[in-house]
């Protein structure tokens, strides 16, 4: 059983945006172009922000706005995300209470 606090949710969303920005900058440096962003946070994160449910969404929208890219997303009940296995290789697995943002 996990425990999500408002601070944990906001911190992980900010880290996710920072990582995405860094990866996009690396991609742009080698000629990649991006046309849209796709975001799927777990609905558990939404419900954990009692009384401030839009706080994470507002952070995501404001953090992505400088890119000027369309944002598509929804709250999911389960996400698929690359995760490191015990041997260090990445594999996709489903889990909850996470946030996934992809640039296309």
C-alpha positions as CSV (number, residue, x, y, z in Angstrom):
1,X,0.0,0.0,0.0
2,X,1.4,3.4,-0.9
3,X,0.8,6.8,0.5
4,X,0.6,9.9,-1.7
5,X,0.9,13.3,-0.3
6,X,0.2,16.6,-2.1
7,X,3.9,17.4,-1.9
8,X,4.8,14.0,-3.4
9,X,2.4,14.5,-6.3
10,X,3.5,18.0,-7.1
11,X,7.2,17.1,-6.8
12,X,6.9,14.1,-9.1
13,X,4.9,16.1,-11.7
14,X,7.6,18.8,-11.6
15,X,10.3,16.2,-12.0
16,X,8.4,14.6,-14.9
17,X,8.2,18.0,-16.7
18,X,11.9,18.6,-16.1
19,X,12.9,15.2,-17.5
20,X,10.6,15.7,-20.5
21,X,12.1,19.1,-21.2
22,X,15.6,17.7,-21.0
23,X,14.8,14.8,-23.3
24,X,13.1,17.1,-25.8
25,X,16.1,19.5,-25.8
26,X,18.4,16.5,-26.4
27,X,16.1,15.4,-29.3
28,X,16.0,18.9,-30.8
29,X,19.8,19.1,-30.7
30,X,19.9,16.2,-33.1
31,X,17.1,17.4,-35.4
32,X,14.0,15.9,-33.8
33,X,10.8,17.9,-34.1
34,X,7.8,17.5,-31.8
35,X,4.1,18.1,-32.6
36,X,2.2,17.1,-29.5
37,X,2.4,16.0,-25.9
38,X,0.4,13.1,-24.3
39,X,-0.1,13.0,-20.6
40,X,-1.7,10.3,-18.4
41,X,-1.6,10.7,-14.7
42,X,-3.4,8.1,-12.5
43,X,-6.8,9.2,-11.2
44,X,-5.5,8.3,-7.7
45,X,-3.3,11.4,-7.9
46,X,-6.3,13.5,-8.7
47,X,-8.3,12.2,-5.7
48,X,-5.3,12.6,-3.4
49,X,-5.4,16.4,-4.0
50,X,-8.6,16.9,-2.0
51,X,-9.9,20.4,-2.5
52,X,-7.1,21.2,-5.0
53,X,-7.8,18.5,-7.6
54,X,-6.7,20.8,-10.5
55,X,-3.4,21.7,-8.9
56,X,-1.3,19.0,-10.8
57,X,-3.1,19.6,-14.1
58,X,-2.5,23.3,-13.8
59,X,1.2,22.7,-13.1
60,X,1.4,20.4,-16.2
61,X,-0.3,22.9,-18.5
62,X,1.8,25.9,-17.3
63,X,5.0,23.9,-17.4
64,X,4.4,22.8,-21.0
65,X,3.0,26.1,-22.3
66,X,6.4,27.5,-23.4
67,X,6.7,24.6,-25.9
68,X,3.5,25.8,-27.6
69,X,2.6,22.2,-28.3
70,X,-0.9,20.7,-28.1
71,X,-1.5,18.7,-25.0
72,X,-3.7,15.6,-25.0
73,X,-4.3,13.5,-22.0
74,X,-6.7,11.9,-19.5
75,X,-6.7,10.4,-16.1
76,X,-6.1,6.7,-16.2
77,X,-6.7,3.8,-13.8
78,X,-3.5,2.1,-14.8
79,X,-0.5,3.3,-16.8
80,X,2.1,1.5,-18.8
81,X,5.6,2.9,-18.3
82,X,9.2,1.7,-18.9
83,X,10.7,0.4,-15.6
84,X,14.2,-0.9,-14.9
85,X,14.3,-4.7,-14.2
86,X,16.7,-6.2,-11.7
87,X,19.2,-6.7,-14.6
88,X,19.1,-3.0,-15.5
89,X,17.2,-3.4,-18.7
90,X,14.0,-1.5,-19.3
91,X,10.6,-3.2,-19.8
92,X,7.0,-1.9,-19.9
93,X,4.8,-2.6,-16.9
94,X,1.5,-1.4,-15.6
95,X,1.3,0.4,-12.3
96,X,-0.8,3.0,-10.6
97,X,-0.5,6.4,-8.9
98,X,2.1,7.5,-11.5
99,X,2.3,10.1,-14.2
100,X,3.4,9.6,-17.8
101,X,4.2,12.4,-20.3
102,X,5.3,11.6,-23.8
103,X,6.4,14.0,-26.6
104,X,5.5,13.0,-30.2
